[in-house]
Amino acid sequence: MLNSLSHGVKISITRSITTAFEQYMAKIMWDEESYHPQDFMKEWQRYIQQNASWFNQVPDDMKLDPRFHEDLAQKINEVVDKIFSEEPTPDQIKTIDSLQKELGTNYDFSCKAEARFYIDFLTNSIKKKPNS
């Protein structure tokens, strides 16, 4: 059913999954043991209802169709798999190593999105650090 939607709507759906997933993972500090699929789905549903323009472009009868939900579930799995499979860049690794050395931390990260999170998190930690 997703294939019957316009290219722009399909791209918007993918972006909304990516954004909601990364926001959810940031909330749990990318702790995979804290990850609960049902919590992520609630987060994504909230995100699409409040922020995603594509949601209003999908006909209501399609939104109610179980095949549409099966397609969405498959798309979500594909997007999440892709996020986890994108390795951090050498620049990200170098930046995180430098930030962690400065802060004395040792966070593990395994994908590009998680690396982006830790760069932001560690940079903000340095900004908040009192000058000693």
C-alpha positions in Angstrom: 0.0 0.0 0.0 2.9 2.4 0.7 3.9 2.0 -2.9 0.6 3.6 -4.0 1.6 6.9 -2.3 3.5 9.7 -4.0 7.3 9.7 -3.9 7.2 12.8 -1.7 4.9 11.2 0.9 7.0 8.0 1.0 10.2 10.1 1.6 8.3 12.0 4.3 7.3 8.8 6.0 10.9 7.6 6.0 12.1 10.9 7.5 9.4 10.8 10.2 10.5 7.3 11.2 14.1 8.3 11.3 13.5 11.5 13.3 11.1 9.9 15.8 13.5 6.9 16.2 16.5 9.1 16.8 14.5 11.3 19.2 13.3 8.2 21.1 16.8 6.8 21.3 18.1 10.2 22.6 15.5 10.1 25.4 16.9 6.7 26.5 20.5 7.8 25.9 20.8 5.1 23.1 20.6 2.4 25.8 19.5 -0.6 23.8 18.5 -2.4 27.0 16.0 0.4 27.7 14.6 0.2 24.2 10.9 -1.0 24.0 9.3 -1.2 20.6 5.9 -0.3 21.9 7.3 2.9 23.5 9.0 3.8 20.2 5.7 3.3 18.4 3.9 5.6 20.8 6.6 8.2 20.2 6.4 7.8 16.5 2.6 8.0 16.5 2.8 11.2 18.6 5.4 12.6 16.2 3.4 11.9 13.1 0.2 13.3 14.5 1.9 16.5 15.7 4.7 17.1 13.2 4.4 15.1 10.0 2.7 16.8 7.1 2.3 13.5 5.3 -0.1 12.1 7.9 -2.9 14.3 6.6 -2.1 13.4 3.0 -2.9 9.7 3.5 -6.6 8.9 3.0 -8.3 7.9 6.2 -9.5 4.6 4.7 -5.9 3.7 4.0 -4.8 4.6 7.6 -7.4 2.1 8.8 -6.4 -0.7 6.5 -4.3 -3.5 8.2 -2.2 -3.9 5.0 -1.1 -0.3 5.4 0.0 -0.9 9.0 1.9 -4.1 7.9 3.7 -2.0 5.2 4.5 0.7 7.8 5.8 -1.9 10.2 8.1 -3.3 7.5 9.2 0.2 6.5 10.0 1.0 10.2 12.1 -2.2 10.5 13.9 -1.3 7.3 14.7 2.3 8.4 15.8 1.2 11.9 18.0 -1.5 10.4 19.5 1.1 8.1 20.2 3.5 11.0 22.0 0.8 12.9 24.0 -0.3 9.9 25.5 3.1 9.0 28.9 3.1 10.6 30.2 6.3 12.3 32.5 8.4 10.1 36.2 8.7 10.9 35.5 12.4 11.7 32.8 11.4 14.2 35.0 8.8 15.8 37.9 11.3 16.1 35.5 14.0 17.5 34.0 11.7 20.1 37.4 10.4 21.2 38.6 14.0 21.7 35.5 15.0 23.6 35.6 11.9 25.8 39.2 12.4 26.6 38.4 16.0 27.7 35.5 14.8 29.8 37.0 11.5 31.1 34.0 9.5 29.7 33.9 6.2 27.9 30.6 5.9 25.9 30.3 3.2 23.4 28.6 4.0 20.1 28.1 1.8 17.0 26.3 3.8 14.3 26.4 7.2 12.7 23.2 8.4 14.3 24.3 7.4 17.8 27.7 9.1 17.1 25.8 12.3 16.2 23.9 12.0 19.5 27.1 11.6 21.5 28.8 14.5 19.8 25.9 16.8 20.7 25.6 15.3 24.2 29.3 15.6 25.0 29.7 19.0 23.5 26.8 20.2 25.6 28.4 18.6 28.7 31.6 20.6 28.0 29.6 23.8 27.7 27.9 23.1 31.0 31.1 22.2 32.7 32.2 24.8 35.2 35.6 26.4 34.4 37.9 25.0 37.0 
